[in-house]
Each structure stands twice: as structure tokens, then as C-alpha cells.
Amino acid sequence: MTLVSSKETGPAQLEGLAELALAEGKNLGCSDVSIIGEITNNSQVRFSNNTITLVNNVQEITLEVYLAKDKKRIVGATYNPSEEGVKKFVNNLLASCLSLPENEDYTPLPPGPFAYRGTGNFDTKVQDAEIVEFTGEAIDQALKAGANRVSGSLNTSSSELLIRTSAGAAGKDHVSMMLLNVRAFADDNASGHGLSCSSYVSDFTPGKAGYTAGEFAKKSLNPKLIDEGTYDVVFSPTVVANILPMADEASAFAIESGTSVLIDKLEERVGVQIFSLDSYGSYSHGLGGRVFDDEGNPTKDTAVIQNGTFRNMLHNCTTARKFGAQSTGNAGIIVPHPFTVVFEKGEISLDNMIRDTKQGVYVTNNWYTRYQNYRTGEYSTVPRDAAFKIEDGELKEPIAGFRISDSIPRQLSNIEFISTERNWIKWWEVETPTLAPAMMISDVRITRAVGS
């Protein structure tokens, strides 16, 4: 086992560096300066073949700096800077900015000050959580459930954020997260995935994640190939959060740039009536979130899709001005984006969803989602870990070696069931914290993966 640590800094240092960066930008004649500062205590445990291989603790300061001058704009970030380093960084960033052409979309930062409601989801216990013990619990439960080998990682973060802008915005936020990914193997071709994501130690369930991974691994021994064709597919919450990124699709930048399936769809039906999805700044007792966006506006709760109808784009100040709307508190200086995504729950349990599927497939995990056409939403993805045939409402033989090829618009119009259960999802395939249900989607195209 390798142990890594770093010298600690502190919130007072973060605030001093942010104020210095703001002052330097203003002294250089910038019309707009926005500083997002963050000090984060990161801890990580990696484990492989049932053994912890790395424990890593790092404290890091990040400054994200936005500058505008003469209608030219630029964003950059610097990490663990000294005071002299901050000055040099801001000067170099401005020099790069002035070499750019004028931006016809330039919009001034919103005038503050603002009142920010509460904080993001934060638990003081996360920073001192017993991550090695939690990891051991996940490994033990995976082995108990039938796995032979267990690998994965547990990452925790405890962050203090602040914002300072030349337009008078000033505020602080606190966010914590615990993210556990477990992959369990019963043999080389039989694996299962378990995930536990939480901002609070009390909601963290490493044993359950480990047991789920181990159980799926055991059940997926000796997988068979499946015939190509269309199937009713039950997708786990982990997969739903990946294949239906509707809050990202609702970004006004994506719509304007032609890379969204929601182009020209505002106030139109885009999915079945039982489907609704919201964007939250910070979802109460949820995962992560922010109380201010990168321009200083307070984040808001926005209904993106209601009962199948596309209701609202996500805006920053620039896109709001271009579309004749108001900011939804979703800046990204350049690209509006969600901070937390919440799918509305359905009216059927996952178990009953499977029972009501006569002939289909259950997919527990996926990766390598790739788009053939962003505007039409055509994509393919590869199921990873356990997947099963469904016959007469029961999980039957495990299956492998296939690919899912579909489109987002077709899926939204073919959702048959949405589960009452929802899980928080965040990992490298799903970057935005997402509360997602399971779904059964009809007539999904399944093909053979290359080499199978």
C-alpha cells in the first residue's frame, strides 16, 4: 500500500488569493473579472485483487479566472498558486485575451450583491471519514456475495468555494462528496458493478455497493451471446443517467451551436407524459450542487422537461440576452450547464418493472457511449458488467458481447416504465450529480459488439 500526503493550506489563503486576483484584474483595466476559488481536501483509496493499493490525501487550491476587456473574453485556471504566481497568471491570461478577436456576444457580469440561499450539500464528517474501513467493508461484502476478485476506488472531497466578481458578487459555499465504485469478478468474463454516491456519511452505503457488485458478478457466470434485434430493455439508474443527458441537451449553448436534440423544441412534446426532469442548483440532502454560478447569479431550480414537454433552456447571462430570456443561474461563463440533475420518479418498482417485461434485456452498467450525430441524438454504448435476458418477467441467462444502438428522441418516446426507486449517480461516465430511476424502454436496437 502506498500512502501519499501533501502540505495543508487553508481557507484564509484561498480568500487572500482570490481577492488578489480580483484586484489585479481590475487594476489592469478589465471591464469584468470573476474569480471562483476552491480549496478541496481530497482523499482516495484504490483497491485491486481484494487489496488496498493506494491511500492518497491531497489539499488543493484552484482559482478559475474570467477576464473581459474591450469585448474580448477569456477563462483560465491555476492550481496552488503563490501570490506572485497569481499576479503573473492574471497578467498572462489578459495578454492572451487581448490577442483574441472581439466577441459579439459579450455581456457584462450581473450586478451584485446577491443573497445566496444556504449552502450546497456538506457534511463535516466527510473529511475525517474512515475511508480505509469503508473500503474494507465494500470488499468483504463483494466477496461474501460470491466474487473472487474485487477492484475499484473510493474518493472523498470536502470543499470550500467562494466567488468574487468586479460586479459586486461575493459569497461562499461548502460541498462534500463520497464516491465509491466497485467492480467485482467471479471470473474474467463475469463481473458486476456497485456504486455508492453521497454528500453525507450517514447516507453512504459501501457494504451495499460491494454486495451488489459481488452478487451481479456471481449471477453473470458463463454469459451467452444474444441475437441481434430489437428488445424491451430495462436500464439501471446508472445507465439512465448516462444515456439520457437531457439537462445538458437543454443548455442554450448546445441548442444554439446545433449539437442538441432539443433544437426548436421549446414548448413541444419531446417524450412520453410520464417523463419529467429538473435542474437544481443544490438539491436538499442530495449530492453536490452549488448556490452560485460562475457569473455570480444565485443558482435556481428549473423544470427542463415536464410531462414530456420541453419547458426551459438553461441560460447564463450571455445566452439569456440572445434568447430574450433570464439567466437560470447555470453559468458556465461560456457554456450554461446543470449543477444537479433530478429525474422524477415513476410509479412501479424495479422488480415489478422486470416482472412486467415479457421478452427483454436488463442492463446494469455501460461505458464507451459515443454519438454518431449529436443533433439527432444517435449513439451507441457498450454494456459493461452484468446483463441478463428477461423471459416472462424473470431474469434468465447472463448475456455479453453486444452493443446498444439507439437515439435519444426515440428513447424518450418509448419509455414504458419509470421506477419508484432512484439512486444518486456520479462517476467518470456521468460527471454531473444525477438522481436517476430505472427505466424500461421498448424496441431498443441491439447488435453484436465487434469481435464477439
C-alpha positions in Angstrom: 0.0 0.0 0.0 1.3 3.5 -0.9 0.5 6.5 1.3 0.7 10.0 -0.2 0.0 13.3 1.5 0.6 17.0 0.9 1.2 20.2 2.8 -2.0 21.8 4.0 -3.1 25.2 3.1 -6.2 27.0 4.4 -9.4 28.9 3.6 -7.8 32.2 4.6 -5.1 31.7 2.0 -7.8 30.9 -0.6 -9.6 34.2 0.2 -6.5 36.2 0.0 -5.5 34.8 -3.4 -9.0 35.3 -4.8 -9.0 38.9 -3.6 -5.6 39.4 -5.1 -6.6 38.0 -8.5 -9.7 40.2 -8.5 -7.7 43.3 -7.7 -5.1 42.5 -10.3 -7.7 42.1 -13.0 -9.4 45.4 -12.1 -6.0 47.2 -11.9 -5.3 46.0 -15.4 -8.4 47.7 -16.7 -10.6 44.7 -17.2 -14.3 45.5 -17.5 -15.3 42.2 -16.0 -13.5 39.9 -13.6 -14.9 36.8 -12.0 -13.0 34.6 -9.6 -14.2 31.2 -8.5 -11.9 29.9 -5.7 -12.0 26.4 -4.3 -10.0 24.7 -1.6 -10.5 21.0 -1.5 -9.4 18.2 0.7 -9.3 15.1 -1.5 -8.8 11.6 -0.2 -8.6 8.4 -2.3 -8.4 4.7 -1.7 -7.7 2.4 -4.7 -8.0 -1.3 -4.4 -7.3 -4.2 -6.6 -7.4 -8.0 -6.2 -9.1 -7.6 -2.8 -6.2 -5.5 -1.5 -5.9 -1.7 -0.9 -3.0 -0.5 -3.1 -3.1 3.3 -2.5 -4.2 5.8 0.1 -3.9 9.4 -1.1 -4.7 12.6 0.8 -4.2 16.0 -1.0 -5.3 19.5 -0.3 -5.5 21.7 -3.4 -6.4 25.3 -4.1 -7.9 26.2 -7.5 -8.6 29.7 -8.9 -10.8 29.9 -12.0 -10.5 33.4 -13.5 -12.7 35.1 -16.1 -11.5 38.3 -17.7 -13.2 40.6 -20.2 -11.7 43.7 -21.8 -12.7 45.6 -24.9 -15.4 43.0 -25.6 -12.8 40.2 -25.6 -13.2 37.4 -23.1 -11.2 34.5 -21.7 -11.3 31.9 -18.9 -8.4 30.1 -17.3 -7.5 28.2 -14.2 -4.4 28.0 -11.9 -3.7 25.5 -9.2 -1.9 26.0 -5.8 -0.5 29.4 -6.9 1.7 31.7 -4.8 0.8 35.4 -4.6 3.4 36.2 -7.2 2.1 33.3 -9.3 -1.5 34.8 -9.1 -0.3 38.1 -10.5 1.7 36.5 -13.2 -1.2 34.3 -14.2 -3.7 37.1 -14.4 -1.3 39.2 -16.5 -0.6 36.3 -18.9 -4.3 35.5 -19.1 -5.1 39.1 -20.0 -2.3 39.1 -22.6 -3.9 36.0 -24.2 -7.3 37.7 -24.0 -6.2 40.8 -25.9 -4.9 38.7 -28.7 -8.4 37.4 -29.4 -11.0 39.0 -31.6 -13.8 40.9 -30.1 -16.7 38.7 -29.0 -20.0 39.9 -30.4 -21.8 38.0 -27.7 -20.1 39.9 -24.9 -22.5 40.5 -22.0 -21.4 42.3 -18.7 -21.5 40.3 -15.5 -24.7 40.7 -13.5 -24.5 43.5 -10.9 -24.4 42.3 -7.3 -24.5 41.9 -4.4 -26.7 38.7 -4.3 -28.2 36.8 -1.4 -27.4 33.1 -1.7 -29.7 30.6 0.0 -27.9 28.2 2.4 -25.0 26.1 1.1 -24.6 23.1 -1.1 -24.7 19.6 0.4 -22.0 19.5 3.0 -21.1 17.1 5.9 -18.2 18.0 8.2 -17.8 14.3 8.9 -16.7 13.5 5.3 -13.2 15.0 5.7 -12.4 12.6 8.6 -14.4 9.6 7.3 -12.8 6.2 7.8 -12.2 5.6 4.2 -10.0 2.5 4.7 -12.6 0.8 6.8 -15.4 1.7 4.3 -13.3 0.2 1.5 -12.7 -3.0 3.5 -16.5 -3.2 4.1 -17.1 -3.0 0.3 -14.5 -5.6 -0.4 -15.8 -8.0 2.3 -19.4 -7.8 1.1 -18.5 -8.3 -2.5 -16.6 -11.5 -1.6 -19.4 -12.6 0.7 -21.9 -12.2 -2.3 -19.8 -14.5 -4.5 -17.0 -12.6 -6.1 -13.4 -13.9 -6.3 -11.7 -10.6 -7.1 -12.7 -7.0 -6.2 -11.3 -3.7 -7.5 -12.2 -0.1 -7.6 -11.8 3.2 -5.8 -13.3 5.4 -3.1 -12.9 9.1 -3.5 -14.0 11.7 -1.0 -13.8 15.5 -1.2 -14.6 18.3 1.2 -14.6 21.7 -0.4 -15.0 25.4 0.4 -15.8 27.6 -2.5 -16.0 31.3 -2.9 -16.9 33.8 -5.6 -15.7 37.4 -6.1 -16.7 39.5 -9.1 -15.9 43.0 -10.2 -19.7 43.5 -10.4 -20.1 43.1 -6.7 -21.0 39.4 -6.2 -19.4 37.8 -3.2 -20.3 34.6 -1.5 -19.2 31.2 -0.1 -20.3 27.7 -0.4 -19.4 24.3 1.0 -19.7 20.9 -0.7 -18.7 17.4 0.2 -18.9 14.1 -1.7 -18.2 10.4 -1.2 -17.9 8.4 -4.4 -17.4 4.6 -4.4 -17.0 2.4 -7.5 -16.7 -1.3 -7.0 -16.1 -3.9 -9.7 -16.3 -7.5 -8.6 -15.3 -10.5 -10.7 -16.4 -14.2 -10.4 -14.1 -14.9 -13.3 -12.6 -13.0 -16.2 -15.9 -12.9 -18.1 -18.3 -12.4 -15.1 -18.3 -9.0 -13.5 -20.6 -6.8 -11.5 -20.7 -3.1 -10.7 -21.7 -1.4 -7.5 -21.9 2.4 -6.8 -22.5 4.5 -3.7 -22.6 8.3 -4.0 -23.4 10.6 -1.2 -22.6 14.0 0.3 -23.3 12.7 3.8 -21.6 9.9 5.7 -25.0 8.8 7.1 -26.2 8.1 3.5 -23.1 6.3 2.4 -23.6 2.5 1.8 -20.2 0.8 0.9 -21.4 -2.6 2.0 -24.5 -2.5 -0.2 -22.4 -1.3 -3.2 -19.9 -4.1 -2.6 -22.6 -6.8 -2.2 -24.5 -5.6 -5.3 -21.3 -5.9 -7.4 -20.4 -9.3 -6.0 -23.9 -10.7 -6.5 -24.1 -9.5 -10.1 -20.7 -11.0 -10.7 -21.8 -14.4 -9.5 -25.0 -14.3 -11.4 -23.2 -13.4 -14.7 -21.0 -16.5 -14.9 -21.0 -18.2 -18.3 -22.7 -15.5 -20.3 -24.2 -16.2 -23.7 -24.4 -14.2 -26.9 -27.7 -12.7 -27.7 -29.3 -12.5 -31.2 -29.4 -9.1 -32.9 -32.7 -7.4 -32.9 -35.0 -5.0 -31.0 -35.7 -5.7 -27.4 -37.6 -4.1 -24.5 -34.6 -3.1 -22.3 -34.6 -2.4 -18.6 -31.9 0.1 -17.8 -30.5 0.6 -14.3 -30.3 4.1 -12.8 -26.5 4.1 -13.6 -27.2 3.6 -17.3 -30.2 6.0 -17.4 -28.1 8.8 -16.0 -25.6 8.3 -18.9 -27.9 7.7 -21.9 -30.4 10.5 -21.2 -28.4 13.7 -20.6 -31.4 15.9 -21.1 -30.2 18.8 -18.8 -27.1 19.1 -20.9 -29.2 18.9 -24.1 -31.2 21.9 -22.7 -28.1 24.1 -22.5 -28.8 27.2 -24.6 -25.2 27.0 -25.9 -25.8 23.4 -27.2 -29.0 24.4 -28.8 -27.5 27.4 -30.5 -24.5 25.5 -31.7 -26.6 22.8 -33.3 -25.4 19.9 -31.0 -28.7 19.3 -29.1 -31.7 17.1 -29.9 -33.8 19.9 -28.4 -33.3 22.5 -31.2 -36.5 24.3 -32.0 -38.4 22.1 -29.5 -39.2 24.6 -26.7 -42.8 24.1 -25.5 -43.1 21.0 -27.7 -43.7 17.4 -26.7 -40.3 15.5 -26.8 -41.1 12.4 -24.7 -43.8 10.4 -23.0 -46.1 12.1 -20.5 -44.7 10.2 -17.5 -41.2 11.7 -18.1 -40.1 14.8 -16.2 -36.6 16.1 -15.4 -35.4 19.1 -13.4 -32.1 21.0 -13.0 -31.3 22.1 -9.4 -28.7 24.4 -8.1 -28.5 22.3 -5.0 -31.0 19.5 -4.2 -31.8 19.3 -0.5 -29.8 16.5 1.1 -28.7 15.4 -2.3 -25.3 15.1 -3.9 -23.0 18.1 -4.5 -24.6 21.2 -6.0 -23.8 24.9 -5.9 -25.5 28.1 -4.6 -23.9 30.4 -7.1 -22.9 30.1 -10.7 -19.7 31.3 -12.4 -21.2 34.7 -13.1 -22.3 35.3 -9.5 -26.0 34.7 -10.0 -27.8 32.5 -7.4 -28.4 29.1 -8.8 -32.1 28.1 -9.4 -34.3 25.2 -9.7 -35.5 24.8 -13.3 -38.1 22.5 -14.8 -36.4 21.3 -18.0 -39.0 18.7 -19.2 -42.4 18.4 -17.6 -44.7 15.6 -18.5 -42.8 15.0 -21.7 -42.8 18.7 -22.8 -39.6 20.7 -23.1 -40.2 23.7 -20.9 -37.0 25.6 -20.3 -33.4 26.0 -21.6 -30.5 26.5 -19.2 -29.1 30.0 -19.5 -26.2 32.2 -18.5 -26.3 35.9 -19.0 -25.0 35.8 -22.5 -27.4 33.2 -23.8 -30.3 34.7 -21.9 -29.7 38.0 -23.7 -29.5 36.3 -27.1 -32.7 34.4 -26.5 -34.6 37.2 -24.8 -34.8 35.3 -21.6 -33.5 35.5 -18.0 -30.4 33.7 -16.6 -31.4 30.4 -14.9 -28.3 30.5 -12.7 -26.5 27.9 -14.8 -23.3 29.7 -15.9 -20.5 28.3 -17.1 -19.2 31.6 -18.4 -19.2 30.2 -21.9 -21.5 27.2 -21.7 -24.6 27.0 -19.4 -24.7 23.7 -17.6 -26.6 21.9 -14.8 -25.1 21.5 -11.3 -27.5 18.8 -10.2 -30.0 16.7 -12.3 -33.1 15.1 -10.9 -35.3 12.7 -12.8 -38.9 12.5 -11.5 -39.7 9.1 -10.0 -42.3 6.7 -11.6 -45.0 4.5 -10.1 -43.5 1.0 -10.3 -40.7 -0.8 -8.5 -37.7 -2.1 -10.4 -38.7 -5.7 -9.5 -42.2 -5.2 -10.9 -40.8 -3.5 -14.0 -38.9 -6.7 -14.7 -41.9 -8.8 -14.0 -43.9 -6.8 -16.5 -41.3 -7.3 -19.2 -42.2 -10.4 -21.2 -39.2 -10.6 -23.5 -36.3 -8.2 -23.0 -32.9 -7.4 -21.5 -31.7 -6.0 -18.2 -28.6 -3.8 -18.4 -26.9 -2.9 -15.1 -23.9 -0.8 -16.4 -22.4 0.7 -19.5 -19.5 2.6 -20.9 -18.0 4.0 -24.1 -21.1 5.9 -25.1 -20.4 7.6 -28.4 -22.5 9.8 -30.6 -22.8 9.4 -34.3 -24.9 12.5 -34.6 -25.3 15.0 -31.8 -28.3 16.8 -33.3 -30.3 13.7 -33.9 -29.1 12.0 -30.7 -28.0 8.8 -32.4 -25.5 7.0 -30.2 -24.1 3.6 -29.3 -23.0 2.3 -26.0 -21.4 -0.9 -24.7 -23.0 -2.7 -21.7 -20.3 -3.4 -19.1 -20.6 -6.0 -16.3 -23.7 -8.0 -15.7 -26.6 -8.1 -18.2 -29.4 -10.6 -18.4 -32.1 -11.8 -20.7 -35.7 -11.3 -19.4 -38.2 -14.0 -20.2 -41.8 -14.0 -18.9 -40.9 -11.4 -16.3 -37.9 -13.2 -14.8 -34.1 -12.7 -15.1 -32.7 -15.6 -17.0 -29.2 -16.3 -18.5 -26.5 -13.7 -18.4 -25.5 -12.2 -21.8 -22.5 -10.4 -23.1 -20.8 -9.3 -26.3 -23.5 -6.8 -27.5 -23.9 -3.1 -28.2 -26.9 -0.8 -27.9 -27.6 1.5 -30.8 -30.4 4.0 -30.3 -31.3 7.7 -30.4 -32.4 9.9 -27.6 -35.6 11.2 -29.2 -36.8 7.6 -30.0 -36.0 6.6 -26.4 -37.9 9.5 -24.9 -41.0 8.5 -26.9 -40.7 4.8 -26.0 -40.3 4.9 -22.2 -42.8 2.3 -20.8 -42.0 2.3 -17.1 -40.1 4.5 -14.7 -39.2 3.1 -11.3 -40.1 4.5 -7.9 -36.5 3.9 -6.7 -33.9 6.5 -7.6 -30.2 6.4 -7.0 -27.6 9.2 -6.9 -25.1 8.7 -9.8 -21.8 10.3 -10.3 -18.7 8.7 -11.9 -16.5 9.1 -15.0 -19.3 8.3 -17.3 -21.7 10.7 -15.5 -19.9 13.9 -14.5 -23.0 15.9 -13.1 -24.6 14.5 -9.9 -27.8 12.9 -11.1 -30.7 11.4 -9.2 -31.9 8.7 -11.6 -34.5 5.9 -11.7 -34.5 2.7 -13.6 -36.5 2.7 -16.9 -37.9 0.2 -19.3 -37.7 1.4 -22.9 -39.3 -0.6 -25.7 -37.8 -1.6 -29.1 -34.2 -0.8 -28.4 -31.8 -1.9 -31.1 -29.2 -4.5 -30.0 -26.3 -5.5 -32.2 -23.2 -7.7 -31.8 -20.1 -5.9 -30.4 -17.0 -6.1 -32.6 -15.1 -9.3 -32.1 -17.9 -11.1 -30.3 
